[in-house]
Amino acid sequence: MKYYLKFMLCAVFFGIFNLLAYNNLDNGIQVILLWCFGNTKLLMAEAGNFMIFYFPILFFHVFFGTYIYKHFCSGAIYYFSRCANISKWFFKECIKLYLYVTGYLCILISSSMICAIITSHIKIHTDVIPVLLSYLLIHSLFLFFTTLCINILSIIISNSNGFIYIEGIIFFCVATFFILGEKMFPEGIVPQDKMPVIILNPISHIIFSVHSSHVNVINTEINIYNIDFELNNSIVLLLILSTIIVIVGRIALDKHSFITENFENGGN
């Protein structure tokens, strides 16, 4: 546990370092919007700034993408093939992973807030709460889902290359978001009939600027394209995807345990 806790402290560094370049912030909402890409436009020129604030997610993927995979491999033959309740172990590991995710994001946003208070002298008001909750829900589910995907894929293919494949898919989605965005919406207008270009791109679901919200205090700060793409829809989708990957992971462990047990018995 100590090995992973030290990486949580890196969130403090990212939270402060990324905010040092922004000295003209007026309130806490603007700080949160930086981390949920609330000002990101559908332009290639925005890709660099996106990657700056995506890097802490990438960092988490690097070190927690093998969290469950390593635990599984270290005891697979001697424990998991004989474990009477492997589901309990796996679900417990998933809960731990989600707690790491939530803690990491909380540290990230808290250190950014403190930095902004000191450097920009911003004031924190209660209107920051709904924006903060939306950020934590959506980004924690996304980070949990993608990190668990890396772990499960690594278990399935029996090596740590799961990170390469999943991160490759994510980068492809990021590139598609900006390339198609600039090509199809050069005037900053997103017609309703072309909304699937945004909605069907997984990375869009963590970018608040292309979302809308029924909560006025949130909607006035995001939704720069004046479209109907509810934040709640992304929360539901990411929750469903997270549930699915947990189920897939449980099945993957069963198949791996069967192979291990069969190997121990000489293939009988």
ZAMARGU-4260 file (C-alpha; in steps of 0.2 Angstrom, whole numbers, plus 5000, padded with zeros to 4 digits):
<rodrens>
0) 5000/5000/5000 | 5014/5012/5004 | 5021/5010/4986 | 5005/5016/4979 | 5002/5030/4992
5) 5018/5039/4987 | 5011/5041/4970 | 4995/5049/4977 | 5006/5063/4983 | 5011/5067/4965
10) 4994/5074/4963 | 5000/5088/4974 | 5014/5092/4962 | 5002/5092/4947 | 4989/5102/4956
15) 5001/5116/4959 | 5012/5115/4944 | 4997/5116/4932 | 4989/5131/4940 | 5005/5141/4941
20) 5003/5147/4923 | 4985/5154/4927 | 4986/5170/4937 | 4969/5178/4931 | 4957/5166/4939
25) 4942/5174/4947 | 4933/5160/4957 | 4934/5142/4962 | 4923/5136/4947 | 4936/5142/4935
30) 4949/5131/4944 | 4938/5116/4942 | 4934/5119/4924 | 4953/5119/4920 | 4953/5101/4926
35) 4937/5095/4917 | 4942/5104/4901 | 4928/5117/4903 | 4936/5129/4891 | 4941/5117/4878
40) 4936/5121/4860 | 4935/5109/4845 | 4951/5115/4837 | 4968/5107/4834 | 4976/5122/4843
45) 4967/5116/4859 | 4975/5099/4859 | 4991/5104/4868 | 4982/5113/4882 | 4971/5097/4884
50) 4986/5086/4885 | 4993/5097/4899 | 4978/5093/4910 | 4976/5075/4904 | 4994/5071/4909
55) 4989/5067/4928 | 4977/5055/4921 | 4991/5047/4910 | 5002/5047/4926 | 4989/5037/4936
60) 4987/5025/4921 | 5005/5021/4921 | 5007/5017/4940 | 4989/5010/4944 | 4987/5001/4927
65) 4995/4986/4934 | 4988/4987/4952 | 4976/4972/4951 | 4986/4964/4938 | 5002/4963/4949
70) 4992/4957/4964 | 4984/4944/4954 | 5000/4937/4946 | 5009/4937/4962 | 4997/4924/4970
75) 4988/4917/4955 | 4995/4899/4956 | 4996/4897/4975 | 4980/4906/4980 | 4968/4911/4967
80) 4966/4893/4960 | 4961/4887/4977 | 4952/4903/4983 | 4934/4899/4988 | 4928/4917/4986
85) 4938/4925/4972 | 4924/4937/4969 | 4926/4944/4986 | 4944/4947/4983 | 4941/4955/4966
90) 4927/4967/4971 | 4938/4972/4986 | 4952/4976/4974 | 4940/4986/4963 | 4934/4996/4978
95) 4952/5000/4983 | 4956/5005/4966 | 4941/5017/4965 | 4946/5024/4982 | 4963/5028/4975
100) 4955/5036/4960 | 4944/5047/4971 | 4958/5051/4983 | 4970/5056/4969 | 4957/5068/4961
105) 4952/5075/4978 | 4971/5079/4981 | 4973/5086/4963 | 4959/5098/4965 | 4962/5103/4983
110) 4980/5107/4979 | 4975/5117/4964 | 4962/5127/4974 | 4975/5131/4988 | 4987/5137/4974
115) 4974/5148/4966 | 4969/5155/4983 | 4987/5160/4986 | 4992/5166/4969 | 4976/5173/4962
120) 4967/5177/4979 | 4951/5169/4973 | 4936/5167/4985 | 4928/5150/4986 | 4909/5150/4987
125) 4895/5137/4989 | 4891/5138/4970 | 4907/5128/4967 | 4899/5112/4975 | 4888/5106/4960
130) 4903/5109/4948 | 4915/5100/4960 | 4903/5085/4962 | 4900/5084/4943 | 4919/5084/4940
135) 4922/5071/4954 | 4908/5059/4948 | 4913/5060/4929 | 4931/5060/4930 | 4932/5047/4944
140) 4921/5035/4934 | 4931/5038/4918 | 4948/5036/4927 | 4942/5020/4936 | 4935/5013/4920
145) 4950/5016/4910 | 4962/5010/4924 | 4953/4994/4927 | 4952/4991/4908 | 4971/4991/4908
150) 4972/4979/4922 | 4959/4967/4915 | 4967/4967/4898 | 4984/4964/4905 | 4977/4949/4915
155) 4969/4942/4899 | 4985/4944/4888 | 4996/4939/4903 | 5008/4954/4902 | 5008/4973/4906
160) 5005/4979/4888 | 4987/4982/4892 | 4993/5000/4896 | 4999/5002/4878 | 4983/4996/4870
165) 4971/5006/4881 | 4981/5022/4881 | 4983/5020/4862 | 4964/5019/4860 | 4962/5035/4871
170) 4974/5045/4861 | 4965/5040/4845 | 4949/5047/4853 | 4958/5063/4858 | 4965/5065/4841
175) 4948/5062/4833 | 4939/5074/4844 | 4950/5088/4839 | 4953/5084/4821 | 4935/5080/4817
180) 4930/5095/4828 | 4940/5107/4818 | 4935/5100/4801 | 4916/5098/4804 | 4913/5113/4815
185) 4925/5127/4809 | 4913/5141/4814 | 4910/5135/4831 | 4892/5129/4827 | 4887/5111/4831
190) 4871/5106/4822 | 4860/5093/4831 | 4861/5081/4816 | 4880/5080/4819 | 4880/5078/4838
195) 4884/5060/4836 | 4902/5065/4831 | 4904/5071/4849 | 4893/5060/4859 | 4900/5044/4851
200) 4918/5049/4855 | 4922/5042/4873 | 4934/5056/4877 | 4920/5069/4875 | 4912/5063/4890
205) 4925/5070/4901 | 4926/5087/4892 | 4913/5099/4900 | 4914/5112/4887 | 4904/5101/4875
210) 4891/5097/4889 | 4875/5105/4895 | 4867/5104/4912 | 4850/5107/4920 | 4859/5116/4934
215) 4860/5134/4929 | 4876/5138/4939 | 4885/5124/4929 | 4877/5127/4912 | 4882/5145/4912
220) 4900/5140/4914 | 4901/5126/4902 | 4891/5122/4886 | 4901/5135/4875 | 4892/5127/4859
225) 4875/5129/4866 | 4871/5110/4863 | 4860/5097/4872 | 4872/5085/4880 | 4868/5083/4898
230) 4882/5079/4911 | 4870/5067/4919 | 4870/5056/4903 | 4889/5055/4904 | 4888/5050/4922
235) 4875/5036/4918 | 4886/5030/4903 | 4902/5029/4913 | 4893/5020/4928 | 4887/5007/4916
240) 4904/5005/4907 | 4912/5003/4924 | 4899/4990/4930 | 4902/4981/4913 | 4921/4981/4915
245) 4920/4974/4933 | 4909/4960/4927 | 4921/4957/4912 | 4935/4957/4925 | 4927/4944/4936
250) 4924/4933/4921 | 4942/4935/4915 | 4948/4930/4933 | 4938/4914/4932 | 4945/4909/4915
255) 4963/4913/4921 | 4960/4903/4937 | 4953/4888/4927 | 4969/4888/4916 | 4980/4889/4931
260) 4971/4875/4940 | 4972/4864/4924 | 4990/4868/4922 | 4993/4862/4940 | 4984/4846/4938
265) 4994/4842/4922 | 4981/4847/4910 | 4968/4835/4917
</rodrens>
